[in-house]
């Protein structure tokens, strides 16, 4: 495999120029209609053949989706009558069905892919060259890495390397680092981390991470730890209720943050969710000025939820979000009540910089048949509003999305929503929540037709650019008002905007 040399910090300068029309009068300022103010749901496919346990957008506007391989047969056949033989598969030794597919966002079509090793509760991340790296999983997949390169033909498919990982990675988390490597952290009974690719002594060993050992409780509650790369190059790691800033190069804790208040775990199986909010740049950023970074953690389940659910008692999920400004000299969690309790939610940063919280349940925890009360209404979190005024409940779907459900933002601004299988196998009858094979999209309020004339339309852009070179983007706005009302990332400088990506 050819490995490309990567820049240390992939930043580029942006210059925006825009063509404008005369500003409309104040009476022309619009807001989304009452119908669209809560967003809009659309059913894209009633059956894509697999339950989308994992989803990832690729650079060519296609989305790879996959579930586990030991569910038994899916509803999507492998191409050209192919079949796979797997003596390790506990459900099906000969399988002629696909457990992965490639979805084309533009055409709303999909084709099957061939994944051989078990991807159940694996982890993944994008590489700097646009390829998807998927790591670990279960059974014959727990030491495996898989690569999928984006392509415009129907020829690209998974390439798998068994026994590449040094340790079993089931419920681990990945993060791309500034030098292009991927750090793979944790997994069930794995209190350590390793790197991809293995190129040299520093990337050919595992390294102990004490935080993972000390945050494992009787029900674990520290699997799929939250990872966020911080502006100083260190790694924010959150597990159970604790978090640190971690220097992975020297294997040392730089800073220990206060535990999130309430004592309620936020990681699998008490699965909450987390995002790094868009960075805020202080004065003099170009001259090494300040950068403010904030972490948002929402939802989860009380500590005894897993054992209670096994006994048939489904405890209400956690109803709070915590926000921590990790760049402060003395950071403290700012806690806030959500309008809906939620476990197993997905959080997505929107083009507006706000956050959508979607999918999940109001009681129980992650696991087979361990949750009740599906939360079918997304919640919009507007980060710049005053505390206790940030949440807005959106319109609900009719489809429960519980354990093994997914959500993904695509380039046109919609959110793809799929998956949900709280059953050990594909099961469509005589269960409370059947295996879900449908694919939906949710359009947030910013996609209301009333906003079409105010949405920038790109006319041209630099075709190729490298580190620290200028990237020129020319776009038009039909209903332009003032520079302060044209929303571009970071800051505005009259009719020419310069920022950093």
The 8 nearest C-alpha neighbors of each residue, nearest first, counted from 0:
[[1, 2, 3, 146, 196, 158, 160, 148],
 [2, 0, 3, 4, 128, 196, 130, 5],
 [1, 3, 0, 4, 128, 5, 196, 127],
 [4, 2, 5, 1, 128, 127, 179, 6],
 [3, 5, 2, 6, 179, 178, 7, 127],
 [4, 6, 179, 3, 178, 7, 127, 9],
 [7, 5, 8, 9, 178, 4, 466, 179],
 [6, 8, 178, 177, 9, 5, 179, 176],
 [7, 9, 177, 6, 10, 178, 466, 5],
 [8, 10, 6, 466, 7, 11, 177, 500],
 [11, 9, 500, 8, 466, 467, 499, 12],
 [12, 10, 467, 466, 500, 468, 499, 13],
 [11, 13, 469, 499, 470, 468, 467, 498],
 [14, 12, 470, 497, 498, 469, 471, 499],
 [13, 15, 497, 471, 496, 470, 472, 16],
 [16, 14, 472, 496, 495, 473, 471, 13],
 [17, 15, 473, 495, 472, 474, 494, 14],
 [16, 18, 474, 475, 473, 19, 15, 494],
 [17, 19, 475, 474, 476, 16, 20, 473],
 [20, 18, 476, 479, 475, 477, 17, 21],
 [19, 21, 477, 479, 478, 22, 476, 18],
 [22, 20, 23, 19, 479, 478, 480, 477],
 [21, 23, 480, 479, 478, 20, 24, 481],
 [24, 22, 27, 21, 25, 478, 480, 28],
 [23, 25, 26, 27, 22, 28, 480, 21],
 [24, 26, 27, 28, 23, 22, 29, 480],
 [27, 25, 24, 28, 23, 29, 22, 30],
 [26, 28, 25, 24, 23, 29, 22, 478],
 [29, 27, 25, 26, 30, 24, 23, 478],
 [30, 28, 27, 449, 31, 450, 26, 32],
 [29, 31, 32, 449, 28, 450, 36, 447],
 [32, 30, 36, 447, 35, 449, 33, 444],
 [33, 31, 34, 35, 36, 30, 447, 449],
 [32, 34, 36, 35, 31, 37, 30, 38],
 [33, 35, 32, 36, 37, 38, 31, 39],
 [36, 34, 38, 32, 37, 33, 444, 31],
 [35, 37, 33, 444, 31, 38, 34, 32],
 [38, 36, 393, 394, 35, 444, 39, 34],
 [39, 37, 443, 444, 35, 442, 36, 394],
 [38, 40, 442, 441, 35, 443, 41, 37],
 [41, 39, 441, 440, 442, 396, 42, 38],
 [42, 40, 440, 439, 43, 441, 39, 442],
 [41, 43, 439, 44, 438, 440, 40, 45],
 [44, 42, 439, 438, 41, 440, 45, 107],
 [45, 43, 438, 46, 437, 42, 47, 439],
 [44, 46, 437, 438, 436, 47, 42, 43],
 [45, 47, 437, 436, 44, 48, 438, 49],
 [48, 46, 49, 436, 437, 44, 45, 438],
 [47, 49, 74, 75, 46, 436, 73, 50],
 [50, 48, 436, 47, 73, 51, 98, 74],
 [49, 51, 418, 436, 52, 435, 66, 419],
 [52, 50, 418, 53, 417, 65, 64, 66],
 [51, 53, 66, 403, 418, 404, 50, 65],
 [52, 54, 51, 65, 64, 405, 66, 55],
 [55, 53, 64, 63, 51, 62, 405, 65],
 [54, 56, 63, 62, 57, 64, 53, 407],
 [55, 57, 62, 61, 63, 60, 58, 54],
 [58, 56, 61, 59, 60, 62, 149, 55],
 [57, 59, 60, 129, 149, 56, 61, 130],
 [58, 60, 61, 57, 149, 150, 151, 56],
 [61, 59, 58, 57, 104, 56, 103, 62],
 [62, 60, 103, 57, 102, 59, 104, 56],
 [63, 61, 56, 102, 55, 101, 57, 64],
 [62, 64, 101, 55, 54, 100, 102, 56],
 [65, 63, 54, 100, 51, 99, 53, 101],
 [66, 64, 99, 53, 51, 98, 52, 100],
 [65, 67, 52, 51, 98, 50, 53, 119],
 [68, 66, 119, 118, 117, 69, 70, 98],
 [67, 69, 117, 70, 98, 66, 118, 116],
 [68, 70, 90, 71, 88, 67, 89, 117],
 [71, 69, 424, 68, 425, 90, 67, 72],
 [70, 72, 90, 69, 91, 73, 424, 68],
 [73, 71, 96, 94, 70, 74, 91, 95],
 [72, 74, 75, 96, 49, 48, 97, 71],
 [73, 75, 48, 49, 76, 72, 96, 47],
 [76, 74, 48, 97, 96, 73, 77, 49],
 [77, 75, 96, 97, 95, 78, 74, 111],
 [76, 78, 96, 97, 81, 95, 111, 80],
 [79, 77, 80, 81, 76, 111, 112, 110],
 [80, 78, 81, 77, 76, 82, 95, 111],
 [79, 81, 78, 77, 82, 95, 76, 96],
 [82, 80, 79, 77, 78, 95, 83, 76],
 [81, 83, 95, 94, 93, 80, 84, 77],
 [84, 82, 94, 93, 95, 85, 81, 115],
 [83, 85, 93, 92, 94, 86, 82, 91],
 [86, 84, 92, 87, 88, 93, 83, 91],
 [85, 87, 92, 88, 84, 89, 93, 91],
 [88, 86, 85, 89, 139, 92, 138, 91],
 [87, 89, 85, 90, 86, 92, 69, 91],
 [88, 90, 91, 69, 87, 92, 86, 70],
 [91, 89, 71, 69, 88, 70, 92, 72],
 [92, 90, 93, 71, 88, 94, 89, 69],
 [91, 93, 85, 86, 84, 88, 94, 90],
 [94, 92, 84, 91, 83, 85, 82, 95],
 [93, 95, 83, 82, 96, 91, 92, 84],
 [94, 96, 82, 77, 81, 76, 83, 93],
 [97, 95, 76, 77, 75, 94, 73, 72],
 [98, 96, 77, 75, 76, 99, 111, 113],
 [99, 97, 65, 66, 68, 49, 73, 114],
 [98, 100, 65, 112, 64, 97, 111, 113],
 [101, 99, 111, 112, 64, 110, 63, 102],
 [100, 102, 63, 109, 110, 62, 64, 111],
 [101, 103, 109, 62, 61, 108, 104, 63],
 [104, 102, 61, 108, 107, 105, 106, 109],
 [103, 105, 107, 61, 106, 60, 102, 62],
 [104, 106, 103, 107, 60, 61, 108, 102],
 [105, 107, 108, 103, 104, 109, 102, 61],
 [108, 106, 104, 103, 105, 102, 109, 43],
 [109, 107, 103, 106, 102, 110, 104, 105],
 [108, 110, 102, 101, 103, 100, 111, 107],
 [109, 111, 101, 100, 112, 102, 108, 153],
 [112, 110, 100, 97, 99, 77, 101, 113],
 [113, 111, 100, 99, 156, 97, 114, 101],
 [112, 114, 97, 115, 99, 157, 156, 111],
 [113, 115, 157, 116, 99, 112, 98, 97],
 [114, 116, 113, 117, 68, 83, 159, 85],
 [117, 115, 140, 139, 114, 118, 68, 143],
 [116, 118, 140, 68, 137, 67, 119, 136],
 [119, 117, 136, 67, 121, 140, 120, 116],
 [118, 120, 67, 136, 121, 137, 117, 66],
 [121, 119, 136, 170, 169, 118, 122, 137],
 [120, 122, 136, 135, 118, 119, 169, 134],
 [123, 121, 134, 172, 133, 171, 173, 135],
 [124, 122, 133, 132, 134, 173, 121, 125],
 [125, 123, 132, 173, 131, 174, 126, 133],
 [124, 126, 131, 130, 132, 129, 127, 123],
 [127, 125, 130, 128, 129, 131, 124, 132],
 [126, 128, 129, 179, 125, 130, 5, 175],
 [127, 129, 126, 130, 3, 125, 5, 148],
 [130, 128, 127, 126, 58, 125, 131, 57],
 [131, 129, 148, 126, 147, 128, 125, 149],
 [130, 132, 125, 147, 146, 124, 126, 133],
 [131, 133, 146, 123, 124, 145, 125, 130],
 [134, 132, 123, 145, 144, 122, 146, 131],
 [135, 133, 144, 122, 123, 121, 143, 145],
 [136, 134, 141, 168, 121, 143, 142, 140],
 [135, 137, 121, 141, 118, 169, 140, 119],
 [136, 138, 141, 140, 117, 119, 169, 139],
 [137, 139, 140, 141, 117, 136, 87, 116],
 [140, 138, 116, 141, 117, 137, 87, 142],
 [141, 139, 117, 116, 136, 143, 137, 138],
 [140, 142, 135, 136, 137, 167, 168, 143],
 [143, 141, 164, 162, 135, 167, 140, 163],
 [144, 142, 161, 140, 135, 162, 160, 141],
 [143, 145, 134, 160, 133, 159, 135, 163],
 [146, 144, 159, 133, 158, 132, 160, 157],
 [147, 145, 132, 158, 131, 157, 133, 159],
 [146, 148, 157, 131, 130, 156, 158, 149],
 [147, 149, 130, 150, 131, 146, 155, 129],
 [150, 148, 57, 59, 130, 147, 58, 155],
 [149, 151, 152, 155, 148, 59, 153, 154],
 [150, 152, 153, 149, 59, 154, 155, 61],
 [153, 151, 154, 150, 155, 149, 156, 59],
 [154, 152, 155, 151, 150, 110, 156, 101],
 [153, 155, 152, 156, 150, 151, 112, 149],
 [156, 154, 153, 150, 148, 149, 152, 157],
 [157, 155, 112, 147, 154, 158, 113, 148],
 [156, 158, 147, 146, 114, 145, 159, 113],
 [159, 157, 146, 145, 147, 156, 160, 114],
 [158, 160, 145, 144, 157, 161, 146, 143],
 [161, 159, 144, 143, 163, 145, 162, 158],
 [160, 162, 143, 163, 142, 159, 144, 140],
 [161, 163, 142, 143, 164, 160, 165, 144],
 [164, 162, 161, 143, 142, 160, 144, 165],
 [165, 163, 142, 166, 162, 143, 144, 167],
 [164, 166, 163, 142, 167, 205, 204, 162],
 [167, 165, 164, 168, 142, 189, 205, 141],
 [166, 168, 141, 142, 169, 135, 165, 164],
 [169, 167, 135, 186, 141, 171, 166, 136],
 [168, 170, 186, 136, 171, 187, 121, 135],
 [171, 169, 186, 223, 120, 222, 121, 187],
 [172, 170, 186, 185, 223, 169, 168, 184],
 [173, 171, 184, 223, 122, 183, 224, 185],
 [174, 172, 183, 182, 123, 124, 122, 184],
 [173, 175, 182, 181, 176, 124, 226, 183],
 [174, 176, 181, 180, 179, 182, 124, 177],
 [175, 177, 179, 180, 178, 181, 174, 182],
 [178, 176, 7, 8, 179, 175, 232, 9],
 [177, 179, 7, 176, 180, 5, 6, 8],
 [180, 178, 176, 177, 5, 175, 127, 181],
 [179, 181, 176, 178, 195, 175, 196, 182],
 [182, 180, 175, 195, 194, 174, 176, 183],
 [181, 183, 194, 174, 173, 193, 184, 175],
 [184, 182, 173, 193, 192, 172, 194, 181],
 [185, 183, 192, 172, 171, 173, 182, 191],
 [186, 184, 171, 189, 191, 190, 192, 172],
 [185, 187, 171, 170, 169, 168, 189, 222],
 [186, 188, 189, 169, 170, 222, 185, 168],
 [189, 187, 186, 190, 185, 212, 215, 167],
 [188, 190, 185, 186, 187, 191, 167, 168],
 [191, 189, 211, 185, 208, 212, 207, 188],
 [190, 192, 207, 208, 206, 185, 189, 205],
 [191, 193, 184, 206, 205, 183, 185, 207],
 [194, 192, 205, 183, 182, 204, 206, 184],
 [195, 193, 182, 202, 181, 183, 196, 197],
 [196, 194, 181, 197, 180, 182, 202, 193],
 [195, 197, 198, 194, 180, 202, 181, 203],
 [196, 198, 202, 203, 195, 199, 194, 200],
 [199, 197, 202, 196, 203, 200, 201, 195],
 [198, 200, 202, 201, 203, 197, 196, 204],
 [199, 201, 203, 202, 204, 198, 197, 205],
 [200, 202, 199, 203, 204, 198, 197, 194],
 [201, 203, 197, 194, 200, 199, 198, 204],
 [204, 202, 197, 200, 201, 199, 198, 205],
 [205, 203, 202, 193, 201, 206, 200, 165],
 [204, 206, 193, 192, 191, 207, 165, 203],
 [207, 205, 191, 192, 193, 208, 204, 250],
 [206, 208, 191, 190, 209, 192, 205, 250],
 [209, 207, 191, 190, 210, 211, 206, 192],
 [208, 210, 212, 211, 207, 213, 190, 191],
 [211, 209, 213, 208, 212, 214, 238, 190],
 [212, 210, 190, 214, 209, 213, 208, 215],
 [211, 213, 209, 190, 210, 214, 215, 208],
 [212, 214, 210, 211, 215, 209, 216, 190],
 [215, 213, 211, 212, 239, 210, 221, 216],
 [216, 214, 219, 212, 213, 221, 220, 211],
 [215, 217, 219, 218, 214, 220, 221, 213],
 [218, 216, 219, 215, 220, 302, 303, 306],
 [217, 219, 216, 220, 305, 215, 268, 302],
 [218, 220, 215, 216, 221, 217, 222, 268],
 [221, 219, 267, 266, 239, 268, 218, 269],
 [220, 222, 238, 239, 266, 219, 215, 224],
 [223, 221, 267, 224, 170, 220, 266, 186],
 [222, 224, 170, 171, 172, 267, 266, 225],
 [225, 223, 238, 222, 237, 221, 172, 266],
 [226, 224, 237, 236, 223, 273, 238, 227],
 [225, 227, 236, 235, 224, 174, 237, 234],
 [228, 226, 235, 234, 229, 275, 225, 236],
 [227, 229, 234, 235, 233, 232, 226, 230],
 [228, 230, 232, 231, 233, 234, 227, 235],
 [231, 229, 232, 228, 290, 233, 292, 291],
 [230, 232, 229, 233, 228, 234, 290, 326],
 [233, 231, 230, 229, 228, 234, 177, 176],
 [234, 232, 246, 245, 229, 231, 244, 228],
 [233, 235, 228, 245, 244, 229, 227, 236],
 [234, 236, 244, 227, 226, 243, 228, 245],
 [237, 235, 226, 242, 243, 225, 234, 244],
 [236, 238, 242, 225, 224, 241, 235, 226],
 [239, 237, 221, 224, 241, 240, 266, 242],
 [238, 240, 264, 221, 266, 265, 220, 214],
 [241, 239, 264, 258, 259, 238, 262, 265],
 [242, 240, 258, 238, 237, 239, 259, 257],
 [241, 243, 237, 236, 256, 238, 255, 258],
 [244, 242, 255, 236, 256, 254, 235, 245],
 [243, 245, 235, 254, 253, 234, 252, 233],
 [244, 246, 252, 234, 253, 233, 247, 243],
 [245, 247, 233, 251, 248, 250, 249, 252],
 [246, 248, 250, 249, 245, 251, 233, 234],
 [249, 247, 246, 250, 251, 201, 233, 245],
 [248, 250, 247, 251, 246, 245, 252, 201],
 [251, 249, 247, 246, 248, 252, 206, 245],
 [250, 252, 246, 249, 245, 253, 247, 248],
 [251, 253, 245, 254, 246, 244, 243, 250],
 [254, 252, 244, 245, 251, 246, 255, 243],
 [253, 255, 244, 252, 243, 256, 245, 242],
 [254, 256, 243, 242, 244, 257, 253, 252],
 [255, 257, 243, 242, 254, 258, 241, 330],
 [256, 258, 259, 255, 331, 241, 242, 332],
 [259, 257, 241, 240, 260, 256, 242, 262],
 [258, 260, 240, 332, 257, 261, 241, 262],
 [261, 259, 262, 258, 332, 334, 263, 321],
 [262, 260, 263, 259, 258, 264, 240, 319],
 [261, 263, 260, 264, 240, 259, 258, 302],
 [262, 264, 301, 261, 302, 265, 300, 240],
 [265, 263, 239, 240, 266, 269, 302, 220],
 [264, 266, 299, 271, 239, 270, 269, 240],
 [267, 265, 270, 220, 221, 269, 239, 271],
 [268, 266, 270, 269, 220, 222, 221, 223],
 [267, 269, 365, 270, 220, 266, 364, 366],
 [270, 268, 300, 267, 299, 266, 265, 364],
 [271, 269, 267, 266, 299, 343, 268, 265],
 [270, 272, 299, 298, 265, 342, 297, 343],
 [271, 273, 297, 296, 345, 346, 344, 298],
 [272, 274, 296, 295, 297, 225, 346, 275],
 [275, 273, 295, 276, 294, 296, 346, 272],
 [274, 276, 294, 293, 295, 227, 277, 273],
 [275, 277, 293, 274, 294, 278, 295, 292],
 [278, 276, 352, 279, 275, 292, 293, 348],
 [277, 279, 292, 291, 276, 280, 290, 293],
 [280, 278, 291, 290, 277, 281, 292, 489],
 [279, 281, 290, 289, 284, 291, 278, 282],
 [280, 282, 289, 290, 284, 288, 283, 279],
 [283, 281, 284, 288, 289, 280, 285, 286],
 [282, 284, 288, 286, 285, 281, 287, 289],
 [283, 285, 288, 287, 286, 282, 289, 281],
 [284, 286, 283, 287, 288, 282, 499, 498],
 [287, 285, 283, 284, 288, 282, 289, 281],
 [288, 286, 284, 285, 283, 289, 290, 282],
 [287, 289, 284, 283, 286, 282, 281, 285],
 [290, 288, 281, 284, 280, 291, 287, 282],
 [289, 291, 280, 279, 281, 292, 278, 288],
 [290, 292, 279, 326, 278, 280, 289, 293],
 [293, 291, 278, 326, 324, 325, 290, 279],
 [294, 292, 324, 323, 276, 325, 275, 295],
 [293, 295, 275, 323, 322, 276, 274, 324],
 [294, 296, 322, 274, 273, 321, 275, 297],
 [297, 295, 273, 321, 320, 272, 322, 294],
 [298, 296, 320, 272, 271, 319, 273, 321],
 [297, 299, 271, 317, 341, 342, 318, 319],
 [300, 298, 271, 265, 342, 270, 317, 269],
 [299, 301, 269, 316, 317, 342, 364, 304],
 [302, 300, 263, 304, 303, 264, 317, 316],
 [301, 303, 304, 263, 264, 300, 269, 305],
 [302, 304, 305, 306, 301, 307, 218, 300],
 [305, 303, 307, 301, 302, 306, 314, 363],
 [304, 306, 308, 307, 303, 364, 309, 218],
 [305, 307, 309, 308, 304, 303, 310, 218],
 [308, 306, 312, 304, 310, 309, 305, 303],
 [307, 309, 311, 312, 313, 305, 310, 369],
 [308, 310, 306, 307, 311, 305, 369, 312],
 [309, 311, 307, 308, 312, 306, 313, 305],
 [310, 312, 308, 309, 313, 307, 369, 306],
 [313, 311, 308, 307, 310, 314, 309, 363],
 [312, 314, 363, 308, 362, 307, 311, 315],
 [313, 315, 362, 363, 304, 312, 316, 307],
 [316, 314, 362, 361, 363, 313, 317, 340],
 [315, 317, 300, 362, 361, 340, 341, 342],
 [316, 318, 298, 299, 300, 340, 319, 341],
 [317, 319, 340, 337, 298, 336, 339, 316],
 [320, 318, 336, 335, 337, 317, 298, 297],
 [319, 321, 297, 335, 296, 334, 298, 336],
 [320, 322, 334, 296, 333, 295, 332, 297],
 [321, 323, 295, 333, 332, 294, 334, 296],
 [322, 324, 332, 294, 293, 325, 331, 333],
 [325, 323, 293, 326, 292, 327, 330, 294],
 [324, 326, 327, 323, 293, 330, 292, 294],
 [325, 327, 324, 291, 292, 328, 330, 293],
 [328, 326, 330, 329, 325, 324, 291, 331],
 [327, 329, 330, 326, 325, 324, 331, 254],
 [328, 330, 327, 331, 325, 326, 324, 256],
 [331, 329, 327, 324, 325, 328, 323, 332],
 [332, 330, 323, 333, 329, 257, 324, 256],
 [331, 333, 323, 322, 321, 334, 259, 330],
 [332, 334, 322, 321, 323, 331, 335, 320],
 [335, 333, 321, 320, 332, 322, 319, 336],
 [334, 336, 320, 319, 387, 321, 337, 333],
 [337, 335, 319, 318, 320, 338, 334, 387],
 [336, 338, 339, 318, 319, 335, 340, 320],
 [337, 339, 336, 340, 390, 392, 318, 391],
 [340, 338, 337, 341, 318, 361, 374, 378],
 [339, 341, 318, 361, 316, 317, 337, 298],
 [342, 340, 361, 298, 316, 360, 359, 317],
 [341, 343, 299, 360, 359, 344, 298, 271],
 [344, 342, 359, 270, 271, 365, 360, 345],
 [343, 345, 359, 358, 342, 357, 341, 272],
 [344, 346, 357, 356, 272, 358, 406, 347],
 [347, 345, 356, 355, 272, 357, 354, 344],
 [346, 348, 355, 354, 349, 356, 345, 408],
 [349, 347, 354, 353, 352, 355, 350, 346],
 [348, 350, 351, 352, 353, 354, 347, 355],
 [351, 349, 352, 348, 412, 353, 488, 408],
 [350, 352, 349, 353, 486, 348, 445, 354],
 [353, 351, 349, 350, 348, 277, 354, 276],
 [352, 354, 381, 351, 349, 382, 348, 380],
 [355, 353, 348, 380, 347, 349, 379, 346],
 [354, 356, 379, 347, 346, 378, 380, 357],
 [357, 355, 346, 378, 377, 345, 344, 379],
 [356, 358, 377, 345, 344, 355, 346, 378],
 [359, 357, 344, 400, 345, 374, 375, 401],
 [360, 358, 343, 344, 401, 342, 374, 400],
 [359, 361, 373, 374, 342, 341, 372, 362],
 [360, 362, 341, 340, 372, 316, 315, 374],
 [363, 361, 315, 316, 314, 371, 313, 360],
 [362, 364, 370, 313, 314, 369, 304, 308],
 [363, 365, 370, 269, 369, 305, 268, 304],
 [364, 366, 268, 402, 369, 269, 270, 343],
 [367, 365, 369, 368, 364, 402, 421, 268],
 [366, 368, 421, 369, 422, 423, 365, 402],
 [369, 367, 421, 370, 366, 422, 432, 371],
 [368, 370, 366, 367, 308, 364, 363, 365],
 [371, 369, 363, 364, 362, 368, 360, 313],
 [370, 372, 362, 373, 363, 360, 361, 313],
 [373, 371, 361, 360, 362, 374, 370, 363],
 [374, 372, 360, 399, 375, 371, 359, 361],
 [375, 373, 360, 359, 376, 361, 358, 372],
 [374, 376, 395, 396, 373, 399, 358, 377],
 [375, 377, 395, 394, 374, 393, 396, 378],
 [378, 376, 357, 393, 356, 392, 375, 395],
 [377, 379, 392, 356, 391, 393, 355, 390],
 [378, 380, 355, 391, 390, 354, 392, 381],
 [381, 379, 390, 354, 389, 353, 382, 355],
 [382, 380, 389, 353, 383, 384, 379, 390],
 [381, 383, 384, 353, 380, 389, 354, 352],
 [384, 382, 381, 385, 389, 353, 386, 380],
 [383, 385, 389, 382, 381, 388, 386, 387],
 [386, 384, 388, 387, 389, 383, 382, 381],
 [385, 387, 388, 389, 384, 335, 382, 383],
 [386, 388, 389, 385, 335, 336, 390, 384],
 [389, 387, 386, 385, 390, 384, 381, 391],
 [388, 390, 381, 384, 380, 387, 386, 382],
 [391, 389, 380, 379, 388, 378, 381, 392],
 [392, 390, 379, 378, 393, 380, 389, 338],
 [393, 391, 378, 377, 379, 376, 390, 394],
 [394, 392, 37, 377, 378, 376, 38, 391],
 [393, 395, 37, 376, 38, 396, 392, 39],
 [396, 394, 376, 375, 393, 397, 377, 40],
 [395, 397, 375, 398, 376, 40, 394, 399],
 [396, 398, 395, 399, 375, 376, 40, 400],
 [397, 399, 396, 400, 375, 435, 395, 373],
 [400, 398, 373, 375, 401, 397, 374, 419],
 [401, 399, 419, 358, 404, 359, 398, 418],
 [400, 402, 359, 419, 404, 360, 399, 403],
 [401, 403, 421, 419, 404, 420, 365, 366],
 [404, 402, 52, 419, 420, 418, 401, 405],
 [405, 403, 418, 419, 400, 52, 402, 401],
 [404, 406, 417, 416, 418, 52, 53, 54],
 [407, 405, 416, 415, 345, 414, 417, 408],
 [406, 408, 415, 414, 409, 416, 405, 54],
 [407, 409, 414, 413, 415, 412, 410, 347],
 [408, 410, 411, 412, 413, 414, 407, 56],
 [411, 409, 412, 408, 60, 413, 104, 56],
 [410, 412, 409, 413, 408, 414, 104, 446],
 [413, 411, 410, 409, 408, 414, 350, 442],
 [414, 412, 442, 441, 411, 409, 408, 440],
 [413, 415, 408, 441, 440, 407, 409, 416],
 [416, 414, 440, 407, 406, 439, 408, 441],
 [417, 415, 406, 439, 440, 405, 438, 414],
 [418, 416, 438, 405, 51, 404, 437, 439],
 [417, 419, 51, 404, 50, 52, 435, 405],
 [420, 418, 404, 403, 400, 401, 402, 435],
 [419, 421, 434, 422, 403, 402, 435, 418],
 [420, 422, 367, 402, 368, 419, 401, 366],
 [421, 423, 420, 424, 367, 368, 426, 425],
 [424, 422, 367, 421, 70, 425, 420, 426],
 [425, 423, 70, 422, 426, 71, 420, 69],
 [426, 424, 434, 70, 427, 422, 423, 71],
 [425, 427, 434, 433, 424, 428, 422, 430],
 [426, 428, 433, 434, 425, 430, 429, 435],
 [429, 427, 430, 426, 433, 431, 432, 434],
 [428, 430, 431, 427, 433, 426, 432, 434],
 [431, 429, 428, 432, 433, 427, 426, 422],
 [430, 432, 433, 429, 368, 428, 371, 421],
 [431, 433, 430, 434, 421, 399, 420, 422],
 [434, 432, 427, 426, 430, 435, 431, 428],
 [433, 435, 420, 426, 427, 425, 419, 436],
 [434, 436, 419, 418, 437, 50, 433, 420],
 [437, 435, 50, 46, 49, 47, 48, 418],
 [436, 438, 45, 46, 44, 435, 47, 417],
 [439, 437, 417, 44, 43, 416, 42, 45],
 [440, 438, 42, 43, 416, 41, 415, 417],
 [439, 441, 415, 41, 414, 416, 40, 413],
 [440, 442, 40, 414, 39, 413, 443, 41],
 [441, 443, 413, 39, 38, 446, 414, 40],
 [444, 442, 38, 445, 446, 441, 39, 413],
 [445, 443, 38, 36, 446, 447, 35, 37],
 [444, 446, 447, 443, 450, 31, 442, 38],
 [447, 445, 444, 443, 442, 448, 450, 412],
 [446, 448, 449, 445, 444, 31, 450, 35],
 [449, 447, 450, 451, 446, 31, 452, 445],
 [448, 450, 447, 451, 31, 29, 30, 452],
 [451, 449, 453, 448, 452, 447, 454, 446],
 [452, 450, 448, 454, 453, 449, 447, 446],
 [451, 453, 477, 478, 450, 454, 476, 449],
 [454, 452, 478, 450, 451, 476, 477, 455],
 [453, 455, 451, 452, 450, 476, 456, 477],
 [456, 454, 476, 475, 474, 453, 457, 477],
 [457, 455, 475, 474, 458, 454, 476, 473],
 [456, 458, 474, 459, 473, 455, 475, 472],
 [459, 457, 474, 473, 456, 475, 460, 472],
 [460, 458, 473, 457, 472, 474, 461, 471],
 [461, 459, 472, 471, 462, 473, 458, 470],
 [460, 462, 471, 463, 470, 472, 464, 459],
 [463, 461, 460, 464, 470, 459, 471, 472],
 [464, 462, 461, 465, 470, 460, 468, 469],
 [463, 465, 468, 470, 462, 461, 466, 469],
 [464, 466, 468, 467, 463, 11, 469, 9],
 [465, 467, 11, 468, 10, 9, 6, 464],
 [468, 466, 11, 12, 10, 465, 469, 9],
 [467, 469, 466, 465, 11, 12, 464, 470],
 [470, 468, 12, 13, 471, 11, 467, 14],
 [469, 471, 13, 461, 12, 14, 464, 468],
 [472, 470, 14, 461, 460, 15, 13, 469],
 [471, 473, 460, 15, 459, 14, 16, 474],
 [474, 472, 16, 459, 458, 17, 15, 457],
 [473, 475, 457, 17, 458, 456, 455, 18],
 [474, 476, 18, 456, 17, 455, 19, 477],
 [475, 477, 455, 19, 479, 478, 453, 454],
 [476, 478, 452, 20, 479, 453, 19, 475],
 [479, 477, 453, 452, 476, 20, 22, 480],
 [478, 480, 22, 476, 19, 477, 20, 481],
 [481, 479, 22, 478, 484, 23, 482, 21],
 [482, 480, 483, 484, 479, 485, 22, 493],
 [481, 483, 484, 485, 493, 494, 480, 491],
 [482, 484, 481, 485, 491, 486, 493, 480],
 [483, 485, 481, 482, 486, 480, 479, 487],
 [486, 484, 482, 483, 487, 481, 479, 480],
 [485, 487, 484, 488, 483, 351, 482, 491],
 [488, 486, 485, 489, 490, 491, 496, 351],
 [487, 489, 490, 486, 498, 491, 500, 352],
 [488, 490, 487, 498, 491, 279, 280, 499],
 [491, 489, 488, 492, 498, 487, 496, 497],
 [492, 490, 496, 493, 483, 482, 489, 487],
 [491, 493, 496, 495, 494, 490, 497, 482],
 [494, 492, 495, 482, 491, 496, 483, 481],
 [495, 493, 492, 496, 16, 482, 17, 491],
 [496, 494, 16, 493, 492, 15, 14, 497],
 [495, 497, 492, 15, 491, 14, 494, 498],
 [498, 496, 14, 13, 495, 15, 12, 492],
 [499, 497, 13, 12, 489, 496, 500, 490],
 [498, 500, 12, 11, 13, 10, 497, 489],
 [499, 10, 11, 498, 12, 13, 9, 488]]
